[in-house]
Each structure stands twice: as structure tokens, then as C-alpha cells.
Amino acid sequence: MTLTHLPIQQLLEENKDHECEGYGDDHICVSIAAIAELPTRFGDFHIVVFHNKHDDREHTALVRGDVTDAEDVPVRLHSECLTGDALGSLRCDCRDQLEAALKAIGKLERGILLYMRQEGRGIGLVNKIRAYALQDYGLDTVEANLALGFRDDEREYSAAAHMLHSLKVKSIRLMTNNPRKIEDLTRLGIQVNGRIPHVMEPNEHNQFYLETKAEKSGHLIDLRGHERLTEQHDRPVVQGMSEAQIEAIQKMV
């Protein structure tokens, strides 16, 4: 399997004593700690493990093919979800998204899945289960996070940006329904040349969860679990409207 133009040993040597000013407000700096081949049921990958010096977390990149100096590399940025990814919970669509991304990337010439240790939208496993308990009493996923004293989404993508730069990727197309991921990666210096929709069919247990992500968190899915087009959530401006009417509509968006 080909990983990059650079030998694996060279990548490791470059990161052995890596120091930098860091990415983002917290100056996050990660370094490559280990690389190995990883054949999976979804295809052949290399697994690249990164160490975050800021908080000692370990993040993973599953790399398909040669991504060094590559343009428009398909990338899935996936946050850890123990209940979904490992235990098969039906309360979210995380496992479906993870497997669908690996299947898709495994069929491509090149691609990357970043597996980030940001359980529960960044609030951790204990608080995630506390949020589940609040949802059992009728709160939605956003209301539950807010009730626990968190923002609706505490995830941060500085480590992911550094990982992509460490793999020498020039530009990406991001597999996501979340515009915020694109905005944050762009702000952190990643050239995002496009979005690949990543919509999963809902089930009876996660339908409300997906509706909430669309309505309150701006995810580009509609209430039936299909891609929501821009025209569906933009306010209409039609011929014959006055400037005052147009201004009023734009304030409503």
C-alpha cells in the first residue's frame, strides 16, 4: 500500500521532535507518533496516530493511497462516539456515518478519515450520558447540552487542521453536513474546495436528533434525512419587492 511520496520512516523522523507555534486559540500542536498498515473490511489503509501535546489526547488518521501534495482529497472528519461507533446505539447516526465514510474512501484512489477523540460533541462520555438522561425527559440534544452548562457543540478542530498539514495535503473536499466544520477548517488554514454530502437515513430513535441538528445546529439535512438544499432554507426574494421588504426578509434569515 502506498501512503505518501515520503517513506514512513521519514515522516516519523520529521515529527520526532516536532515543535510549532500551534493552531487555533489554544495553540494546539500535534505530532505523528506511529504509522502502520491497516487492512480493514472497508479497504486497505495506513493508520497514522497523532499525539496532541496540549492535552495528551491521541487522534487517528486512516489514510487511503497517496495524499502527499494532493489536491481535493476526500476527507471525513469524524468525532469519537463510543455509544454509536462501538456499541451500535440507535440514538445517533455516528456509526452509520463512520462506516459509510470508510466504505466510500476504501473504494477511492486516495482519501482520509480523521478520527478525533472528542466524545459527545466535545463534552466527554460522562456528560454525554447525562445529556442522554435529560433527553429521556423530553429535552432535545441542544437543550440538554445547554442545561449542563455547555454550548450545543464544544468540538474544536485545530488538531485536525494540524494533522492534515502534517500529512502534506494541499486541499480537501470535506464529507460533512455541518457547515461549521468547513468554516473552522478554513479559518485554520485548510483549503476546502468542496463539500461531499454525508446524509444517513433516520431511524425511529434518532429522527428527532437529526431534526434538531438541522433546525438548531444548521446541518444541511432535511427532516427526512436527505440533503437540504440551500433554496429550502433561504428566504425568497422575488421581483417586485421593495428594498425595505428585501431588507426585512434578510434580517429574518
C-alpha positions as CSV (number, residue, x, y, z in Angstrom):
1,M,0.0,0.0,0.0
2,T,1.3,3.5,-0.9
3,L,1.0,6.1,1.9
4,T,2.9,9.1,0.5
5,H,5.8,10.0,-1.6
6,L,7.8,10.1,1.6
7,P,8.9,6.8,3.3
8,I,7.1,6.1,6.5
9,Q,10.4,6.4,8.4
10,Q,10.9,9.9,7.1
11,L,7.5,11.1,8.2
12,L,8.3,9.7,11.7
13,E,11.7,11.4,11.7
14,E,10.2,14.7,10.7
15,N,7.8,14.5,13.6
16,K,10.1,13.1,16.2
17,D,11.0,16.4,17.8
18,H,8.2,18.4,16.2
19,E,7.6,21.8,17.8
20,C,5.5,24.6,16.4
21,E,3.5,27.7,17.5
22,G,0.4,25.6,17.3
23,Y,-3.0,26.0,15.7
24,G,-6.0,27.9,16.9
25,D,-6.6,30.0,20.0
26,D,-5.1,27.3,22.3
27,H,-2.0,26.8,20.0
28,I,-2.7,23.1,19.5
29,C,0.4,21.2,18.3
30,V,0.3,17.5,17.3
31,S,3.0,15.2,16.1
32,I,3.0,11.8,14.3
33,A,3.7,9.1,16.9
34,A,3.2,5.9,14.9
35,I,2.3,4.6,11.4
36,A,1.4,1.1,10.3
37,E,-0.6,-0.7,7.6
38,L,-4.2,-1.4,8.5
39,P,-6.2,-3.8,6.2
40,T,-9.9,-3.5,7.1
41,R,-13.2,-4.8,5.9
42,F,-13.6,-1.5,4.2
43,G,-10.3,-1.5,2.3
44,D,-6.6,-1.1,2.8
45,F,-5.4,1.9,4.8
46,H,-2.4,3.2,6.7
47,I,-3.2,4.2,10.3
48,V,-1.4,7.3,11.5
49,V,-1.5,8.1,15.2
50,F,-1.0,11.7,16.3
51,H,-0.2,12.9,19.8
52,N,-1.6,16.2,21.0
53,K,0.9,17.8,23.3
54,H,-1.7,20.2,24.6
55,D,-3.9,17.6,26.3
56,D,-2.1,14.3,25.7
57,R,-5.0,13.0,23.6
58,E,-4.3,10.6,20.7
59,H,-6.1,11.2,17.4
60,T,-6.0,8.9,14.3
61,A,-5.9,9.3,10.6
62,L,-6.9,6.4,8.3
63,V,-5.1,7.2,5.1
64,R,-6.0,5.6,1.7
65,G,-3.5,5.9,-1.1
66,D,-1.0,8.7,-1.7
67,V,-2.1,12.0,-0.2
68,T,1.2,13.9,-0.2
69,D,0.8,17.2,-2.1
70,A,-2.6,16.0,-3.4
71,E,-5.4,18.3,-4.3
72,D,-9.1,17.8,-3.4
73,V,-8.5,14.8,-1.2
74,P,-11.8,13.5,0.1
75,V,-11.8,13.8,3.9
76,R,-14.2,12.7,6.6
77,L,-13.7,14.4,10.0
78,H,-15.4,12.1,12.5
79,S,-15.6,12.7,16.2
80,E,-15.4,9.7,18.6
81,C,-18.7,8.2,19.7
82,L,-18.4,5.2,22.0
83,T,-22.1,4.5,22.2
84,G,-22.6,4.7,18.4
85,D,-19.3,3.6,16.9
86,A,-18.6,0.7,19.2
87,L,-21.9,-0.2,20.8
88,G,-24.2,0.4,17.9
89,S,-26.5,2.9,19.6
90,L,-29.5,4.0,17.6
91,R,-29.8,7.3,19.3
92,C,-27.4,8.9,16.8
93,D,-26.2,8.4,13.3
94,C,-22.5,8.2,14.2
95,R,-21.8,4.6,13.4
96,D,-23.7,4.8,10.1
97,Q,-21.6,7.9,9.2
98,L,-18.4,6.2,10.2
99,E,-19.0,3.1,8.2
100,A,-20.4,4.9,5.2
101,A,-17.3,7.1,5.1
102,L,-14.9,4.2,5.4
103,K,-16.7,2.3,2.6
104,A,-16.6,5.3,0.3
105,I,-13.0,6.2,1.0
106,G,-12.0,2.5,0.7
107,K,-13.1,2.5,-2.9
108,L,-11.2,5.6,-3.9
109,E,-7.6,6.1,-5.1
110,R,-7.0,8.4,-2.1
111,G,-8.8,9.7,0.9
112,I,-8.5,10.3,4.6
113,L,-10.7,9.7,7.7
114,L,-9.7,11.7,10.7
115,Y,-10.9,10.0,14.0
116,M,-10.9,12.7,16.6
117,R,-11.2,12.0,20.4
118,Q,-14.0,14.4,21.0
119,E,-16.7,12.3,22.6
120,G,-20.2,13.8,22.9
121,R,-19.5,16.9,20.8
122,G,-16.6,17.6,23.0
123,I,-18.2,17.3,26.4
124,G,-16.9,13.8,27.3
125,L,-18.6,10.5,27.9
126,V,-20.0,11.2,31.4
127,N,-21.6,14.4,30.4
128,K,-22.9,12.8,27.1
129,I,-24.7,10.2,29.1
130,R,-26.1,12.9,31.5
131,A,-27.3,14.7,28.3
132,Y,-29.0,11.4,27.2
133,A,-30.8,11.2,30.6
134,L,-32.1,14.7,30.1
135,Q,-33.3,13.8,26.6
136,D,-35.2,10.9,28.2
137,Y,-37.3,13.6,29.9
138,G,-38.0,15.4,26.7
139,L,-35.2,17.8,26.1
140,D,-33.6,17.8,22.7
141,T,-29.8,17.3,22.2
142,V,-29.1,21.1,22.1
143,E,-31.3,21.9,25.2
144,A,-29.6,19.0,27.1
145,N,-26.1,20.4,26.5
146,L,-27.2,23.9,27.5
147,A,-28.8,22.6,30.6
148,L,-25.5,21.0,31.6
149,G,-23.7,24.3,31.1
150,F,-22.2,23.6,27.7
151,R,-22.6,25.1,24.3
152,D,-24.6,23.0,21.8
153,D,-21.2,21.9,20.3
154,E,-17.9,22.1,22.1
155,R,-15.8,20.5,19.4
156,E,-12.6,22.2,18.2
157,Y,-10.7,21.4,15.0
158,S,-7.2,22.8,15.5
159,A,-5.8,19.3,15.9
160,A,-7.5,18.1,12.7
161,A,-6.1,21.0,10.8
162,H,-2.6,20.3,12.0
163,M,-3.0,16.6,11.1
164,L,-3.9,17.4,7.5
165,H,-0.9,19.7,7.2
166,S,1.4,17.1,8.7
167,L,0.2,14.7,6.0
168,K,1.1,17.3,3.5
169,V,-2.3,17.6,2.0
170,K,-2.8,20.6,-0.3
171,S,-6.6,20.8,-0.4
172,I,-9.6,18.7,0.5
173,R,-13.2,18.1,-0.2
174,L,-14.9,17.6,3.2
175,M,-17.5,14.8,3.7
176,T,-20.0,16.6,6.0
177,N,-23.4,18.0,6.5
178,N,-22.1,20.6,9.0
179,P,-21.1,24.0,7.6
180,R,-19.3,24.9,10.8
181,K,-16.6,22.2,10.1
182,I,-15.9,23.8,6.8
183,E,-15.8,27.3,8.3
184,D,-13.5,26.2,11.2
185,L,-11.0,24.3,9.0
186,T,-10.9,27.2,6.5
187,R,-10.2,29.6,9.3
188,L,-7.3,27.3,10.5
189,G,-5.6,27.4,7.1
190,I,-7.1,24.3,5.4
191,Q,-8.1,24.8,1.8
192,V,-11.6,23.3,1.5
193,N,-12.5,23.1,-2.2
194,G,-15.9,21.5,-1.8
195,R,-18.4,19.6,0.3
196,I,-19.5,15.9,-0.1
197,P,-22.9,15.4,1.5
198,H,-22.9,12.7,4.1
199,V,-26.6,12.1,5.0
200,M,-27.8,8.9,6.7
201,E,-31.4,7.6,6.7
202,P,-33.0,8.2,10.1
203,N,-34.5,5.6,12.4
204,E,-37.3,5.9,14.9
205,H,-34.7,6.5,17.7
206,N,-32.6,9.3,16.0
207,Q,-35.3,11.0,13.9
208,F,-35.7,13.8,16.5
209,Y,-32.0,14.1,17.0
210,L,-31.4,14.6,13.2
211,E,-34.3,17.1,13.1
212,T,-32.7,19.1,15.9
213,K,-29.3,19.1,14.2
214,A,-30.9,20.5,11.1
215,E,-33.2,23.1,12.8
216,K,-30.9,24.3,15.6
217,S,-27.3,23.5,14.5
218,G,-27.6,24.3,10.9
219,H,-26.8,20.9,9.5
220,L,-27.6,20.5,5.8
221,I,-30.2,17.7,6.1
222,D,-33.9,18.0,5.9
223,L,-36.4,16.3,8.3
224,R,-36.5,13.1,6.2
225,G,-32.7,12.6,6.5
226,H,-32.0,13.8,2.9
227,E,-29.8,16.7,1.9
228,R,-31.4,20.0,2.5
229,L,-30.7,22.3,-0.4
230,T,-29.8,26.0,0.1
231,E,-33.0,27.1,-1.6
232,Q,-35.0,25.3,1.1
233,H,-33.8,27.4,4.0
234,D,-33.1,30.7,2.3
235,R,-35.9,33.3,2.4
236,P,-37.3,34.1,-1.0
237,V,-36.6,37.4,-2.7
238,V,-38.8,37.9,-5.8
239,Q,-39.2,40.5,-8.4
240,G,-41.3,43.5,-7.4
241,M,-40.2,43.6,-3.7
242,S,-39.2,47.0,-2.3
243,E,-35.8,47.5,-0.8
244,A,-37.4,47.7,2.7
245,Q,-39.1,44.3,2.1
246,I,-35.9,42.7,1.0
247,E,-34.0,44.1,4.0
248,A,-36.7,42.8,6.3
249,I,-36.5,39.3,4.8
250,Q,-32.7,39.2,5.1
251,K,-32.9,40.1,8.7
252,M,-35.1,37.0,9.2
253,V,-32.5,34.6,7.8
